[in-house]
């Protein structure tokens, strides 16, 4: 199990950078008078995704805790690795 933990933590330590990257590129591509609307939309999407991820991880855990104790870790590690591939 520890063989999987350390690479996922290594990739996961960069998880906040994609938000900064998307916001900086979006601000460059948006007119200055529309940047407020853009950042409010990005903030709303960020909060919605955080809420849905909390609910979904709790659901995955409750369903899989008897069979695969680390299923939530595997799912979230897969998301981290895919985000690293897309934005890395």
C-alpha positions in Angstrom: 0.0 0.0 0.0 2.8 2.5 0.8 4.1 2.0 -2.8 1.0 3.8 -4.0 0.8 6.4 -1.3 4.1 8.2 -1.9 3.7 8.8 -5.7 0.1 10.0 -5.2 1.3 12.4 -2.5 4.1 13.6 -4.8 1.6 14.3 -7.6 -1.0 15.7 -5.2 1.2 18.4 -3.7 0.8 20.3 -7.0 -3.1 20.1 -6.9 -3.6 23.8 -6.2 -1.6 24.9 -9.2 -4.2 24.1 -11.8 -6.6 26.6 -10.3 -4.0 29.4 -10.4 -3.0 28.4 -14.0 -6.6 28.5 -15.2 -7.3 31.8 -13.6 -4.2 33.5 -14.9 -4.7 32.3 -18.4 -8.4 33.2 -18.3 -7.6 36.7 -17.1 -5.2 37.2 -20.0 -7.8 36.1 -22.5 -10.7 38.2 -21.0 -11.3 41.9 -21.4 -10.6 43.9 -18.3 -14.3 45.0 -17.9 -15.4 41.3 -17.9 -12.8 39.9 -15.5 -15.1 40.3 -12.5 -17.8 38.2 -14.0 -15.2 35.6 -15.1 -13.7 35.3 -11.6 -17.2 35.1 -10.0 -18.0 32.2 -12.4 -14.8 30.5 -11.6 -15.4 30.9 -7.9 -18.9 29.4 -8.2 -17.6 26.5 -10.2 -14.9 25.9 -7.6 -17.3 25.8 -4.7 -19.7 23.6 -6.6 -17.0 21.1 -7.5 -15.8 21.0 -3.9 -19.3 20.4 -2.6 -19.9 17.6 -5.1 -16.5 16.0 -4.4 -17.2 15.9 -0.7 -20.6 14.3 -1.2 -19.2 11.8 -3.8 -16.2 10.7 -1.7 -18.5 10.1 1.3 -20.8 8.0 -0.9 -17.9 6.0 -2.4 -16.5 5.4 1.1 -19.8 4.2 2.5 -20.4 1.8 -0.4 -16.8 0.4 -0.6 -15.6 0.4 3.0 -16.5 -3.3 3.5 -14.9 -4.5 0.3 -12.0 -2.2 -0.7 -10.9 0.0 2.2 -8.7 2.3 0.0 -11.2 2.8 -2.8 -11.6 6.5 -2.1 -7.9 6.9 -2.1 -7.6 5.1 -5.4 -10.3 7.3 -7.0 -8.9 10.6 -5.7 -5.4 9.5 -6.7 -6.6 8.8 -10.2 -8.1 12.3 -10.4 -4.8 13.8 -9.2 -2.8 11.9 -11.7 -5.2 12.8 -14.5 -5.1 16.5 -13.5 -1.3 16.3 -13.5 -1.3 14.8 -17.0 -3.7 17.4 -18.3 -2.1 20.5 -16.7 1.4 19.3 -16.0 
